C-alpha cells in the first residue's frame, strides 16, 4: 500500500471517529488486506462506497496492475469517493460509477475476482446473483455488516452457506458485527 493511501486512511479514521460515520475501519480492513494478499485478485468491484475508505483500502492492497470499480448510488458521495481516491494517489486504479448497483452491474465489462458488498443490505443476494456470471473461479466475495444486519442479509447468508451451492463461506465476527467471506468453488 502506498504512503499516500496509508496517510489518507489514517486521516479518514480520525474524521469518521469524530463524526461517527460507519466505515470498514482497521480491524475489518486487516481481514480485507489478508484476503487480497492470499488470493491476489486483479479486478475488484465494490458495491457501496460512502466516502471511499474501503475503495482506498482495496485499491491500495491490490497487486500491481490491479483495478477496482466502485458503484455508489449517491452522486455527491460518488464524487467524494473520486476525490478521496485521487488524494490517496490511487485515481488511476479506481473507476467510480455513479448509480444504482442493480442497474449498473449488468453493464460492467469483464470478469471480477474480488467483490466487496456494503450497500443496501436487503439487496446483497440480488447483487451477488447479478455478479455471478462475471466472477472467476476462486473469486472472493466479502459482505459487510452481516452481524448487525442479520435479518436483512439472511437470504444472502442462506444462499452462500448452502451445501453444494458453489460457495465456501465463513463468518468473521467483529464485536457486535460480522463479515461473511465467500469463495467461489
C-alpha positions in Angstrom: 0.0 0.0 0.0 1.3 3.4 -0.9 2.3 6.0 1.7 -0.4 8.3 0.3 -3.1 5.6 0.7 -2.0 4.9 4.3 -2.0 8.6 5.1 -5.5 9.1 3.7 -6.8 6.1 5.6 -5.4 7.5 8.8 -6.9 10.9 8.1 -10.3 9.2 7.4 -10.0 7.1 10.6 -9.7 10.3 12.7 -12.5 12.0 10.8 -15.1 9.2 10.9 -14.4 8.6 14.6 -15.1 12.3 15.4 -18.2 12.3 13.1 -19.4 8.8 14.0 -19.6 7.8 10.3 -19.6 4.0 9.8 -16.6 2.8 7.7 -14.9 -0.6 7.4 -12.2 0.5 9.9 -8.9 -1.0 10.9 -9.9 -4.5 12.1 -12.1 -5.3 9.2 -9.5 -3.7 6.9 -6.9 -6.1 8.1 -9.1 -9.0 7.1 -9.6 -7.5 3.6 -5.9 -6.9 3.2 -5.1 -10.5 4.2 -7.7 -11.8 1.7 -6.2 -9.7 -1.1 -2.7 -10.8 -0.1 -3.8 -14.5 -0.1 -5.9 -14.6 -3.2 -4.1 -11.9 -5.3 -7.2 -10.6 -7.2 -6.6 -8.4 -10.2 -10.1 -7.0 -10.8 -12.4 -5.9 -8.0 -15.8 -4.4 -7.7 -17.2 -2.6 -4.6 -20.9 -2.0 -4.2 -21.5 1.0 -1.9 -18.5 3.3 -1.4 -19.7 6.0 1.0 -16.5 8.2 1.5 -14.1 5.9 -0.3 -12.4 4.3 2.8 -12.8 0.8 1.6 -12.0 1.8 -2.0 -8.7 3.2 -0.9 -8.1 0.1 1.3 -8.9 -2.4 -1.6 -7.2 -0.5 -4.4 -4.1 0.1 -2.3 -3.9 -3.6 -1.5 -4.4 -5.0 -5.0 -1.3 -6.2 -6.7 0.4 -4.1 -9.4 -1.9 -3.6 -12.3 -5.0 -4.4 -10.2 -8.1 -2.3 -10.8 -11.2 -1.5 -8.7 -14.7 -0.5 -9.9 -16.8 1.3 -7.3 -20.5 1.7 -7.6 -22.1 4.4 -5.5 -25.7 5.4 -5.8 -25.4 8.9 -4.3 -23.9 11.3 -6.9 -22.3 13.6 -4.2 -20.7 10.6 -2.4 -19.5 9.2 -5.8 -17.7 12.5 -6.5 -16.3 12.5 -2.9 -15.0 8.9 -3.5 -13.3 10.0 -6.7 -11.7 13.0 -4.8 -10.5 10.9 -1.9 -9.1 8.1 -4.1 -7.2 10.7 -6.1 -5.9 12.3 -2.9 -4.6 8.9 -1.9 -2.8 8.6 -5.2 -4.9 5.7 -6.5 -7.0 7.6 -9.1 -5.6 5.6 -12.0 -6.6 2.3 -10.3 -10.2 3.1 -9.4 -13.2 3.8 -11.6 -16.2 5.2 -9.8 -19.6 4.5 -11.4 -22.5 6.6 -10.1 -25.9 5.0 -10.0 -28.0 2.1 -8.7 -25.9 -1.0 -8.5 -28.7 -3.3 -9.7 -28.9 -1.2 -12.8 -25.1 -0.8 -13.3 -23.8 -4.3 -12.7 -25.2 -5.8 -16.0 -23.2 -3.1 -17.9 -19.8 -3.8 -16.2 -17.4 -5.2 -18.7 -15.1 -8.1 -18.0 -14.8 -10.5 -15.1 -14.0 -9.9 -11.4 -12.2 -11.9 -8.8 -12.9 -9.8 -5.7 -16.2 -8.3 -4.6 -17.0 -6.1 -1.6 -20.7 -5.6 -0.7 -21.5 -2.7 1.5 -24.7 -1.1 0.2 -28.4 -1.9 0.7 -28.3 -5.0 2.9 -31.6 -6.4 1.6 -30.1 -6.4 -1.9 -27.0 -8.4 -1.2 -28.4 -11.6 -2.8 -29.5 -9.7 -5.8 -26.1 -8.0 -6.2 -24.4 -11.4 -6.0 -26.8 -13.1 -8.4 -26.1 -10.4 -11.0 -22.4 -10.6 -10.4 -22.1 -14.4 -10.5 -21.8 -14.7 -14.3 -19.0 -12.1 -14.1 -17.0 -13.9 -11.4 -13.9 -16.1 -11.9 -13.4 -19.4 -10.3 -11.9 -18.7 -6.9 -13.4 -15.2 -6.7 -13.7 -13.8 -3.2 -16.9 -12.0 -2.1 -16.9 -10.1 1.2 -20.2 -9.0 2.6 -20.0 -6.3 5.3 -22.4 -5.8 8.3 -23.8 -9.3 8.3 -23.9 -9.3 12.1 -25.8 -6.0 12.7 -28.0 -6.5 9.6 -28.5 -10.2 10.1 -32.2 -10.2 9.3 -31.8 -8.1 6.2 -29.0 -10.3 4.8 -30.5 -13.7 5.9 -31.4 -14.7 2.3 -27.9 -13.9 1.2 -26.3 -15.9 4.0 -28.6 -18.8 3.3 -27.5 -18.8 -0.3 -23.7 -18.6 0.2 -23.8 -21.1 3.0 -25.9 -23.7 1.2 -24.2 -27.1 0.8 -23.3 -27.6 -2.8 -24.3 -24.1 -3.8 -20.9 -23.2 -5.3 -19.6 -21.2 -2.4 -17.2 -21.9 0.5 -18.4 -19.4 3.1 -17.2 -18.3 6.5 -18.3 -15.7 9.0 -15.7 -13.4 10.6 -17.0 -11.7 13.8 -16.0 -8.2 14.9 -17.6 -7.4 18.2 -21.4 -7.0 17.5 -20.9 -7.1 13.8 -19.6 -9.6 11.2 -18.4 -10.0 7.7 -19.2 -13.0 5.5 -16.3 -14.2 3.3 -17.3 -16.5 0.5 -15.0 -18.1 -2.1 -16.4 -19.4 -5.3 -15.6 -23.1 -5.7 
